[in-house]
Amino acid sequence: QLHLAESGGGLVQAGQSLRLSCGGSGNSLKVYTMSWFRQAPGKEREGVACLNMDTDGTYYGQSQTGRFTISRDNAKNTVYLQMNSLEPEDTGIFFCNTWRSGTGYWGQGTQVTVSL
């Protein structure tokens, strides 16, 4: 059974950076396509970044392009989300996610709060 655990969130000021981590246990993450989602207060969860395990291609939401970078370290079984030039609109709970055989796997999330 795959388990995901996010970390690295916190309270920062606008313009600063954070790096989120998603650690996997129970199975290797390198066989999966991994994504990061954000859930802002009162809103639905939305995708912000995706890493395709077959092509190593990366995909970002429109507001994240140029500021966020998704990457992975197979040796550490960890996926990262580097977030630069953070804006108050980036505030929310960030979740990592993957799918296998029709089953979605989610971590517990990590809170990111960006103040002016």
C-alpha positions as CSV (number, residue, x, y, z in Angstrom):
1,Q,0.0,0.0,0.0
2,L,1.4,3.3,-1.0
3,H,1.4,6.2,1.5
4,L,2.2,9.8,0.8
5,A,3.2,12.4,3.3
6,E,3.7,16.1,2.5
7,S,5.9,18.5,4.5
8,G,7.5,21.9,4.1
9,G,4.6,24.3,4.3
10,G,4.5,27.4,6.5
11,L,3.8,31.1,6.7
12,V,5.8,33.3,4.4
13,Q,5.6,36.8,3.0
14,A,4.8,37.6,-0.6
15,G,7.8,37.2,-2.8
16,Q,9.4,34.6,-0.7
17,S,10.0,30.9,-1.5
18,L,9.1,27.5,-0.1
19,R,10.0,23.9,-1.1
20,L,7.4,21.3,-0.4
21,S,8.3,17.6,-0.1
22,C,6.2,14.5,-0.7
23,G,7.7,11.4,0.7
24,G,6.5,8.0,-0.4
25,S,6.4,4.7,1.6
26,G,5.2,1.3,0.8
27,N,6.2,1.6,-2.9
28,S,8.6,3.5,-5.1
29,L,7.3,6.8,-6.4
30,K,9.4,6.6,-9.6
31,V,6.8,4.3,-11.2
32,Y,4.1,6.8,-10.8
33,T,3.1,10.1,-12.4
34,M,3.0,12.6,-9.5
35,S,1.0,15.7,-9.1
36,W,0.6,18.6,-6.6
37,F,-2.8,20.1,-5.9
38,R,-3.8,23.1,-3.9
39,Q,-7.1,23.6,-2.0
40,A,-7.7,27.3,-1.2
41,P,-10.1,28.1,1.6
42,G,-13.7,27.6,0.5
43,K,-12.7,26.3,-2.9
44,E,-12.2,23.0,-4.7
45,R,-8.9,21.3,-5.0
46,E,-7.1,22.3,-8.2
47,G,-4.0,20.9,-9.9
48,V,-0.9,23.1,-9.8
49,A,1.9,20.8,-11.2
50,C,2.4,17.4,-12.6
51,L,5.4,15.2,-13.4
52,N,5.0,12.5,-16.1
53,M,7.1,9.5,-15.1
54,D,7.3,8.2,-18.7
55,T,8.6,11.3,-20.3
56,D,9.8,13.4,-17.3
57,G,7.6,16.0,-18.8
58,T,6.3,18.7,-16.4
59,Y,3.0,20.6,-16.5
60,Y,1.9,23.6,-14.5
61,G,-1.2,25.6,-13.9
62,Q,-1.4,28.9,-15.7
63,S,-0.7,30.9,-12.5
64,Q,2.1,28.6,-11.5
65,T,4.1,28.6,-14.7
66,G,7.4,30.2,-14.3
67,R,7.2,30.3,-10.5
68,F,6.8,26.6,-9.5
69,T,9.0,23.6,-10.3
70,I,8.1,20.0,-9.7
71,S,11.0,17.5,-9.4
72,R,11.8,14.2,-7.8
73,D,14.6,12.4,-6.2
74,N,14.2,8.7,-6.8
75,A,16.9,7.8,-4.3
76,K,15.0,9.5,-1.5
77,N,11.6,8.4,-2.9
78,T,10.5,12.0,-2.7
79,V,8.8,14.5,-5.0
80,Y,9.3,18.2,-4.5
81,L,7.5,21.4,-5.4
82,Q,9.8,24.5,-5.4
83,M,7.6,27.6,-5.1
84,N,9.2,31.0,-5.8
85,S,7.7,34.5,-5.9
86,L,4.8,33.4,-3.8
87,E,1.7,35.4,-3.8
88,P,-1.2,35.6,-1.3
89,E,-3.3,33.8,-3.9
90,D,-1.1,30.7,-3.5
91,T,-2.4,30.3,0.1
92,G,-4.0,26.9,0.7
93,I,-3.4,23.3,1.6
94,F,-1.1,21.5,-0.8
95,F,-1.5,17.8,-1.5
96,C,0.5,15.4,-3.5
97,N,-1.3,12.8,-5.5
98,T,-0.9,9.9,-7.8
99,W,-3.1,7.3,-9.4
100,R,-2.6,3.5,-9.8
101,S,-5.1,1.1,-11.2
102,G,-8.0,3.6,-10.8
103,T,-7.2,4.3,-7.2
104,G,-6.2,7.8,-6.1
105,Y,-3.6,8.3,-3.4
106,W,-3.3,11.5,-1.4
107,G,-1.3,12.7,1.5
108,Q,-2.6,14.6,4.5
109,G,-1.6,17.9,3.0
110,T,0.6,20.8,4.2
111,Q,-0.6,24.3,4.8
112,V,1.0,27.2,2.9
113,T,0.0,30.7,3.9
114,V,1.4,33.7,2.1
115,S,0.9,37.2,3.6
116,L,1.3,40.6,2.1
